[in-house]
Each structure stands twice: as structure tokens, then as C-alpha cells.
Amino acid sequence: MPPPCRAARGRGTYAERAPATALGNVAALAALARRHLPEPDDGADQLCAQAVMVTGAVWTHARPSAAMLAAFEADPSLEALRMDFTATLEEMPATLIAGTLARTEG
């Protein structure tokens, strides 16, 4: 069987393939999470789906548009909204994992 991320290649339109590919990628990531972080077991799929979604959001916010950059320059108080992609991704998984563990433990 091909890796999950390639399972849907060549079948249907992109709109038809993308969800199956995304689910396969999340399942593969969850399998890795279970192997290295056995504690979230039942929550691994949700944890990994959330990590994928948050990573996309962080990527978008860490690459502000020209208009947003101009807004940052015009109003220094907006600098608090700037997001560093690498620093945020170093913190975000720990927060998601801690939250998942807290929910599954009690």
C-alpha cells in the first residue's frame, strides 16, 4: 500500500483527492505521535489534526501582507500581533500536547 499522503493521487479532481490525502497525512502523523508520545493514545488523531490546522494558521500569520506590514509600521502598538513562525512552532506543539494530556487524564 502506498504512503497515506499518496493514496489518493490520480483519483478524481483535486477537491475530491485533497480531503483523503489530508486524512491520510493526519493518520500517519498520529501513528508517529503514538509511537513517540504514548500518553495521548486516543487523542492522537485530534491532536495531530489540530497541529496541522494551527501550523497553517501560524504560517499565514507569520507572513503578513504588504498592507499589514504597513499597518505595523504606522502603529507600533500592533507589533504585539506579529508572529515569528519558528518560535511559535516551537511552543505550539507543547501547548497542544499539554492540553490533550490534561483532557485525557481527567
Disulfide bonds with the S-S distance in Angstrom:
none
